[in-house]
Amino acid sequence: MKPWTVLWLVMSCAAGGAAGVESVEVPAFFPAVTQFSPVPSGSGWKGEEGPVSEEILRATIDNILEHGFTGLELPTHRPPEEEAVLLEYARSKRMIISYHAGALEGFGRTEPPNPCVYTSEYAEAVRARVSAALESLKAVPNLYNVFTYQDEPFHWGPQSFGFGEAARVEFQKRYGYELPVDLNAISGNPQQWLDVINFQSAQFPDGWHQVYGILKETNPAFKVTMTHDSHNTFGGGCTSHSELAIDDVFYWGGDFADLFVFDIYPYMMFDFRFGRPSQLPMPRISQTHYAFAQMRALTRAFKKDLGFWVGTYNPAWFGAFLCPELAAMHWSEREMSMTAVAQGANYLLTGYKIPVNAGHWESLGAGLRLLQKTGGRLLNMPKVQARACMLFPRTQYIQLQREYFNVGLSFELFLRAFGELDILHEDQVVDETLEGYELLVLFDLDLLPAAVMARIAGFVRNGGTVIADCVPRLNEAKEPAAVLEEVFGVSGMNANRIARYGHWVPYKTQPPAWANRPQNTPDETVFTVDKVNAAVLDVALDLQLVSPRPCTVTTAELLAQSADGVPVVLRGRAGKGQVFLLGFSLQDTYFQAYEDNNDAARAQLVGLLRAITESAGVQPHVRSSNPDIEVSVRANDREAILFVINHETVASDVTVELRELPFEIKSVLNFEDGRPVSFIGEEERIRLDLSVPLGEVRLLHLLPG
């Protein structure tokens, strides 16, 4: 284990505001934590019943270290005498410790806070819980982070809403009228509906802020950690476990934790996409990328660390889904851990326990050992902000009560075409600069706040580019708003798409079944189609369009129309900028190409989006020639690390283009063996030709000299 480095930081006391200088150890390795559990290969505990000897306990820790892990989770759920041995040996090996303290906020998914977070009694109750929970941590060495909140918080429908006296007083103070208690009675009043949902959602972070302050008063050294859900807080709660569209991670904010960890398991179970796409989850990695982008928006905006629970081949969580086919996919943990770090994670934790399959364990170990060759560099090397962003429309999610999760397919398609893509929450659209992004994409949007629409229009007039497959035409009050219709030069387009419900649960130990699927759902096999056969920006299109979106063209330039005369691709200009509009649902059309196993259609969609971005003059920092091979770059002003990950293709060849990093690239080294990697310099970019087999990863070190 490499030694820790020490940074001197000024720590601010959350409650009193007093500042003091305190030493905080920052590891010179990548934080990767696991639970003490049986190892399927090598030396150590194999899961035998009864007491475990000190020799076997230490051998198990050595095995864990040899597989690239650098931390241990507490409690270990072993007898006290065994845990003491494990803790002392982990200390001697300089392992970090992650601890689970329980839900110190005192509320959860199914009941409102009691006492209410707006009472003095609430802080008193939290202080007592914090004192009791942290008492046992005083003797824990190398304590890195503590999970202090409910696991994966979200409101499980209105049952967790607070309508008590203190809540009513607080609502009156914020909104100037009495808190409505009957949701059905205000469903036809857009402003009251929005106010009430936002207020109820905000009660969670209003409590967490108090917990965080008390935690920092008590012990400011460890990272306060929260785990976020896989879908309910990313636009996937409506008609799922949340029942209603209520919460999203960015709306909650980030100033009540130091480290935000989340989970999604596209290999080990299912990833909560809706309807037929949950039965055919392709591309497999789409929802992971979409959710990661939302978490990255949160942690980047609030300057917090991002972490990830890596699903493992272990029955502790996934017993109902393990099967020979999954056992054969030994690379899955390695692929997901590397994907997480490529997407910005600075902390990994197995979910849950060490893989029970030796092939999975050895493959994960190979990946983590490769990751540890980067030392602690990545902790000071953020994922490079993309040139393009996709808007997350919280207000539409609340007002229209429609899932906004399957749109991850559109996110993935644009990511593959352009090379990089971030999420920009509508709350971040505070001016016309859009936080420095050059290109904005709008997918499946009918509604945006009027102020957000005006700022997007200003972004275009000032030279920005917008690509959309619909034009928002309603404001936050669900009233007509023509601001963006005027920019796009069209009118009357809506965001119709196939209505999809329920999650297909692919059990292996029992028959697969639908979950969260209402009765009498619409027939997804009945949908509107059209056809386009045309050349757009030198890209030949011969496509079936699913869910076409007719509109009336006013000032836009028609680049292609369908067989039925519907505008398919339009271009408009406003001020110094330009806009491009697709006249069909991108997510429905893209998914149908997978349903039909139509490689050519998918390639045409990628080609069309790439041609549009090139026509707009916007270039990514990094791009892969092979859409099924992910490339991502993390960098500072001295060095960068390039991740190349083959998710799901047997076509292993890929050309990677890099441009405009914070420094000029003069040298490329392979972290695997330390050898130079040849590349070609072309004007302001470099090009690398690589071969990355299915499930494999390449980790390259980019240097200025």
RODRENGU-605535 format. One record per residue (C-alpha): residue in three letters; x, y negated, z negated. Coordinates in steps of 0.5 Angstrom, whole numbers, plus 500, padded with zeros to 3 digits. Last residue first. Layout:
BEGIN
 resn  c1  c2  c3
  ala   X   Y   Z
...
% end
This chain:
BEGIN
 resn  c1  c2  c3
  gly 513 467 545
  pro 506 465 544
  leu 503 472 541
  leu 497 476 543
  his 497 483 539
  leu 493 488 542
  leu 488 493 539
  arg 485 499 544
  val 480 503 541
  glu 477 510 544
  gly 470 512 544
  leu 470 514 551
  pro 477 513 554
  val 480 506 554
  ser 485 505 560
  leu 488 498 561
  asp 489 492 566
  leu 491 486 563
  arg 489 479 566
  ile 492 472 564
  arg 488 466 565
  glu 490 458 566
  glu 493 459 573
  glu 494 467 574
  gly 499 471 569
  ile 499 478 570
  phe 500 483 564
  ser 504 488 562
  val 503 491 554
  pro 510 491 550
  arg 511 497 545
  gly 509 496 538
  asp 506 503 538
  glu 499 503 536
  phe 499 495 535
  asn 500 494 543
  leu 504 488 544
  val 502 482 549
  ser 507 476 550
  lys 507 469 553
  ile 500 467 551
  glu 499 460 551
  phe 496 457 545
  pro 489 456 542
  leu 486 461 547
  glu 484 458 553
  arg 483 464 558
  leu 483 472 557
  glu 481 477 562
  val 481 484 561
  thr 480 489 567
  val 478 496 565
  asp 479 503 567
  ser 475 508 562
  ala 469 510 566
  val 466 516 562
  thr 462 510 559
  glu 459 509 552
  his 462 504 547
  asn 469 504 550
  ile 472 498 545
  val 478 493 547
  phe 480 489 541
  leu 484 483 542
  ile 488 480 536
  ala 491 473 536
  glu 497 469 534
  arg 499 462 532
  asp 493 457 533
  asn 488 462 530
  ala 485 468 533
  arg 480 473 534
  val 478 476 541
  ser 473 481 543
  val 472 486 549
  glu 467 491 549
  ile 467 497 554
  asp 460 498 557
  pro 460 492 562
  asn 467 494 565
  ser 470 488 568
  ser 471 485 561
  arg 471 478 559
  val 475 473 554
  his 475 466 553
  pro 469 465 557
  gln 468 460 563
  val 463 455 564
  gly 463 452 571
  ala 455 452 572
  ser 456 457 579
  glu 461 461 574
  thr 455 462 569
  ile 450 463 575
  ala 454 468 578
  arg 455 472 572
  leu 448 472 570
  leu 447 475 577
  gly 452 480 577
  val 450 483 570
  leu 443 483 573
  gln 445 487 579
  ala 449 492 575
  arg 443 494 571
  ala 439 495 578
  ala 445 499 581
  asp 445 503 575
  asn 438 505 575
  asn 437 511 570
  asp 429 509 571
  glu 428 508 563
  tyr 435 504 563
  ala 433 499 569
  gln 426 499 565
  phe 430 496 559
  tyr 433 491 564
  thr 427 488 567
  asp 423 488 560
  gln 429 484 557
  leu 430 479 562
  ser 422 478 563
  phe 421 475 569
  gly 422 468 573
  leu 429 466 571
  leu 431 459 570
  phe 437 456 571
  val 439 449 568
  gln 444 443 570
  gly 447 438 567
  lys 450 431 568
  gly 443 427 568
  ala 438 433 569
  arg 439 438 574
  gly 434 444 576
  arg 436 451 579
  leu 430 457 580
  val 431 464 580
  val 425 469 581
  pro 419 464 583
  val 413 468 585
  gly 411 469 592
  asp 409 476 591
  ala 415 479 594
  ser 419 475 589
  gln 422 468 590
  ala 429 466 591
  leu 434 460 590
  leu 428 455 589
  glu 430 448 587
  ala 426 445 581
  thr 422 439 582
  thr 415 441 581
  val 415 449 581
  thr 408 452 578
  cys 410 458 574
  pro 409 465 575
  arg 413 470 569
  pro 414 477 572
  ser 413 482 567
  val 418 487 570
  leu 422 486 576
  gln 424 491 581
  leu 430 489 584
  asp 434 489 590
  leu 438 483 589
  ala 445 481 593
  val 449 476 589
  asp 452 471 594
  leu 449 465 589
  val 442 469 590
  ala 441 474 596
  ala 434 476 596
  asn 430 483 595
  val 425 481 589
  lys 420 486 587
  asp 414 485 582
  val 411 489 576
  thr 406 488 571
  phe 405 493 565
  val 402 499 563
  thr 407 504 560
  glu 407 501 554
  asp 400 502 552
  pro 397 497 547
  thr 397 500 540
  asn 391 503 538
  gln 393 505 531
  pro 399 501 528
  arg 406 503 528
  asn 410 502 522
  ala 414 509 523
  trp 413 514 529
  ala 415 521 528
  pro 421 526 530
  pro 419 533 527
  gln 423 535 521
  thr 430 536 520
  lys 433 533 526
  tyr 429 526 525
  pro 429 521 531
  val 425 516 527
  trp 421 512 533
  his 420 505 530
  gly 413 502 531
  tyr 410 497 536
  arg 412 494 543
  ala 408 488 547
  ile 411 488 554
  arg 412 481 556
  asn 409 474 557
  ala 413 468 555
  asn 409 463 559
  met 410 459 565
  gly 405 453 566
  ser 410 448 569
  val 417 447 573
  gly 422 442 574
  phe 427 445 568
  val 428 438 565
  glu 421 436 565
  glu 418 443 563
  leu 423 442 557
  val 420 436 554
  ala 412 438 556
  ala 410 439 549
  pro 403 443 549
  glu 401 444 541
  lys 402 450 537
  ala 404 445 531
  glu 411 447 532
  asn 411 445 539
  leu 409 449 545
  arg 412 449 552
  pro 418 453 551
  val 421 455 558
  cys 422 462 560
  asp 427 467 562
  ala 433 461 561
  ile 440 459 562
  val 442 452 560
  thr 448 448 562
  gly 450 442 558
  gly 453 435 562
  asn 450 430 557
  arg 443 430 560
  val 443 438 559
  phe 444 437 551
  gly 439 431 551
  ala 434 436 553
  ile 436 441 548
  arg 436 435 543
  ala 429 434 545
  met 427 441 545
  val 429 441 538
  ala 426 435 535
  ala 419 438 538
  pro 420 444 534
  leu 420 450 539
  leu 415 455 542
  asp 414 460 548
  leu 421 463 548
  asp 423 470 551
  phe 430 468 552
  leu 433 461 552
  val 441 461 553
  leu 445 455 552
  leu 452 453 555
  glu 457 449 553
  tyr 457 450 546
  gly 460 444 541
  glu 456 445 535
  leu 450 444 540
  thr 452 437 542
  glu 445 434 542
  asp 444 433 535
  val 441 437 529
  val 440 444 533
  gln 443 448 527
  asp 436 449 524
  glu 434 452 531
  his 439 458 530
  leu 445 458 534
  ile 447 466 536
  asp 454 467 539
  leu 456 470 546
  glu 462 473 549
  gly 464 476 556
  phe 459 473 561
  ala 455 479 564
  arg 456 484 558
  leu 454 478 553
  phe 448 476 557
  leu 446 484 558
  glu 447 484 550
  phe 443 478 548
  ser 437 480 553
  leu 437 487 550
  gly 437 484 543
  val 431 481 545
  asn 428 487 542
  phe 428 483 535
  tyr 424 477 536
  glu 418 480 533
  arg 411 476 534
  gln 408 472 529
  leu 407 466 533
  gln 408 461 528
  ile 413 464 524
  tyr 417 467 530
  gln 416 461 534
  thr 419 457 528
  arg 425 461 527
  pro 427 461 534
  phe 434 464 535
  leu 438 460 540
  met 443 464 544
  cys 450 461 545
  ala 455 460 550
  arg 463 458 550
  ala 464 463 544
  gln 467 461 538
  val 473 465 537
  lys 473 471 532
  pro 476 468 525
  met 484 470 524
  asn 486 468 517
  leu 483 475 514
  leu 485 478 521
  arg 493 477 519
  gly 492 481 513
  gly 496 487 515
  thr 495 488 523
  lys 497 495 522
  gln 492 496 517
  leu 487 497 523
  leu 491 502 526
  arg 491 506 520
  leu 483 505 520
  gly 482 508 526
  ala 486 514 525
  gly 483 515 519
  leu 476 514 522
  ser 478 520 527
  glu 480 524 521
  trp 474 524 517
  his 469 525 523
  gly 473 531 525
  ala 473 533 518
  asn 466 533 517
  val 463 531 510
  pro 464 524 512
  ile 467 520 506
  lys 461 516 502
  tyr 455 512 504
  gly 455 507 507
  thr 463 506 507
  leu 465 499 506
  leu 469 494 510
  tyr 471 487 509
  asn 473 481 514
  ala 468 482 519
  gly 468 478 525
  gln 465 482 531
  ala 472 485 533
  val 472 487 525
  ala 465 490 526
  thr 466 494 533
  met 472 497 529
  ser 468 500 524
  met 463 502 529
  glu 468 506 533
  arg 472 509 528
  glu 465 511 525
  ser 463 514 531
  trp 469 517 534
  his 467 524 531
  met 461 525 536
  ala 461 532 536
  ala 458 532 529
  leu 452 528 532
  glu 451 533 537
  pro 451 538 532
  cys 446 535 528
  leu 445 530 522
  phe 439 526 522
  ala 435 528 516
  gly 441 528 511
  phe 443 521 513
  trp 444 517 507
  ala 448 522 502
  pro 448 527 508
  asn 454 525 510
  tyr 457 523 517
  thr 458 516 515
  gly 455 509 517
  val 460 503 516
  trp 457 498 511
  phe 460 491 514
  gly 463 485 511
  leu 463 477 513
  asp 466 472 509
  lys 463 465 508
  lys 464 458 511
  phe 457 456 511
  ala 456 455 518
  arg 461 461 520
  thr 458 466 515
  leu 451 464 518
  ala 452 464 525
  arg 457 470 524
  met 451 474 521
  gln 446 472 527
  ala 452 474 532
  phe 452 481 528
  ala 445 482 529
  tyr 445 482 536
  his 451 486 537
  thr 449 491 533
  gln 442 491 536
  ser 445 492 543
  ile 450 498 541
  arg 446 503 544
  pro 445 500 550
  met 440 504 550
  pro 436 506 545
  leu 431 510 549
  gln 426 512 543
  ser 427 506 540
  pro 426 502 547
  arg 419 505 547
  gly 416 501 542
  phe 421 497 537
  arg 428 497 536
  phe 429 499 528
  asp 436 501 529
  phe 436 509 529
  met 440 514 525
  met 447 516 524
  tyr 449 513 531
  pro 446 506 531
  tyr 447 505 524
  ile 446 497 522
  asp 448 494 515
  phe 450 488 512
  val 455 485 508
  phe 455 477 506
  leu 461 475 502
  asp 462 469 498
  ala 455 468 495
  phe 449 463 494
  asp 451 458 499
  gly 449 462 505
  gly 443 460 507
  trp 436 463 507
  tyr 434 460 514
  phe 440 463 517
  val 438 470 514
  asp 431 470 517
  asp 425 471 513
  ile 417 471 514
  ala 415 474 520
  leu 409 479 517
  glu 409 486 515
  ser 416 485 512
  his 417 493 513
  ser 415 492 521
  thr 410 489 524
  cys 414 482 523
  gly 420 484 520
  gly 425 485 526
  gly 427 477 527
  phe 434 478 524
  thr 431 478 517
  asn 427 485 517
  his 432 488 522
  ser 439 491 518
  asp 438 488 511
  his 443 484 508
  thr 448 486 502
  met 450 480 498
  thr 457 479 495
  val 460 475 489
  lys 467 475 491
  phe 471 475 484
  ala 475 470 481
  pro 469 465 478
  asn 467 469 472
  thr 462 466 467
  glu 461 460 470
  lys 461 462 477
  leu 456 468 476
  ile 451 462 473
  gly 452 458 479
  tyr 451 464 483
  val 444 466 479
  gln 442 459 480
  his 443 459 487
  trp 440 466 488
  gly 433 464 485
  asp 432 458 490
  pro 435 463 495
  phe 429 468 494
  gln 423 462 493
  ala 425 460 500
  ser 421 465 503
  gln 415 463 500
  phe 416 456 502
  asn 417 457 509
  ile 411 461 509
  val 407 456 506
  asp 409 450 510
  leu 409 454 517
  trp 402 456 515
  gln 400 449 513
  gln 402 446 519
  pro 399 451 524
  asn 392 451 521
  gly 388 457 524
  ser 392 462 519
  ile 390 457 513
  ala 384 461 510
  asn 387 468 512
  leu 393 466 508
  asp 389 465 501
  val 393 461 496
  pro 394 454 499
  leu 399 450 495
  glu 396 444 494
  tyr 399 438 498
  gly 405 433 498
  tyr 409 438 501
  arg 415 438 497
  lys 413 436 490
  gln 406 440 491
  phe 410 446 493
  glu 414 445 486
  val 408 445 482
  arg 404 451 485
  ala 410 455 484
  ala 410 453 477
  glu 403 455 476
  gly 404 461 479
  phe 403 463 487
  gly 409 467 488
  phe 409 471 494
  ser 412 478 493
  gln 405 482 495
  pro 405 477 501
  gly 409 482 506
  trp 415 486 503
  his 419 480 503
  phe 426 481 504
  pro 432 483 500
  glu 437 488 503
  asp 440 491 496
  gln 438 486 490
  tyr 443 482 488
  thr 450 482 484
  phe 455 486 489
  val 461 485 486
  asn 468 483 490
  tyr 475 484 489
  leu 477 487 482
  asn 484 488 482
  pro 484 491 475
  val 477 492 471
  ala 478 491 464
  lys 473 485 464
  leu 468 488 468
  ser 464 492 463
  glu 462 485 460
  leu 459 483 467
  ala 452 486 467
  ala 450 484 460
  ser 452 477 461
  val 449 476 468
  arg 443 479 465
  ala 442 474 459
  arg 444 468 464
  val 439 471 469
  ala 433 471 463
  glu 435 464 461
  ala 435 461 468
  tyr 428 464 469
  glu 426 461 463
  ser 427 454 465
  thr 422 455 470
  tyr 422 454 478
  val 425 461 479
  cys 418 464 476
  pro 419 468 471
  asn 418 473 474
  pro 420 473 481
  pro 414 475 486
  glu 413 483 487
  thr 414 487 492
  arg 421 486 495
  gly 425 484 489
  phe 426 480 483
  gly 431 479 477
  glu 436 475 480
  leu 441 480 477
  ala 440 486 482
  gly 445 491 480
  ala 452 490 478
  his 456 494 484
  tyr 463 494 484
  ser 468 493 489
  ile 476 495 487
  ile 482 493 491
  met 487 498 491
  arg 494 496 488
  lys 497 504 488
  ser 498 503 480
  arg 491 500 480
  ala 488 506 484
  tyr 491 511 479
  glu 488 507 473
  leu 481 507 476
  leu 481 514 478
  val 484 516 471
  ala 479 512 467
  glu 473 515 472
  glu 475 522 470
  glu 475 520 462
  pro 468 517 464
  pro 465 522 467
  arg 464 521 475
  his 459 516 478
  thr 465 512 481
  pro 462 506 479
  leu 465 503 482
  glu 468 503 489
  leu 475 504 491
  gly 479 500 496
  thr 485 500 501
  phe 482 505 506
  gly 487 507 512
  his 486 515 512
  glu 493 516 508
  leu 489 512 502
  ile 483 516 502
  asn 488 522 501
  asp 492 519 496
  ile 486 518 492
  thr 484 525 493
  ala 491 527 490
  arg 490 523 484
  leu 483 526 482
  ile 486 533 484
  glu 492 532 479
  glu 488 529 474
  ser 483 535 474
  val 476 535 476
  pro 471 537 471
  gly 465 542 474
  glu 462 543 481
  glu 467 544 487
  gly 466 538 492
  lys 473 539 496
  trp 477 534 491
  gly 484 533 494
  ser 489 535 499
  gly 487 535 507
  ser 481 536 510
  pro 473 535 508
  val 474 530 502
  pro 469 530 497
  ser 467 523 494
  phe 470 517 491
  gln 466 511 494
  thr 470 507 500
  val 473 501 501
  ala 477 497 507
  pro 480 491 505
  phe 485 489 511
  phe 492 489 508
  ala 496 483 505
  pro 491 482 500
  val 489 475 497
  glu 490 474 490
  val 487 468 487
  ser 491 464 482
  glu 487 458 479
  val 487 451 479
  gly 481 447 475
  ala 475 443 477
  ala 470 441 473
  gly 463 441 477
  gly 459 443 471
  ala 455 449 474
  ala 459 451 480
  cys 466 450 477
  ser 470 448 483
  met 476 453 484
  val 482 450 487
  leu 486 455 491
  trp 493 458 490
  leu 494 464 495
  val 498 470 492
  thr 500 475 497
  trp 498 483 495
  pro 503 488 496
  lys 503 493 502
  met 500 500 500
% end
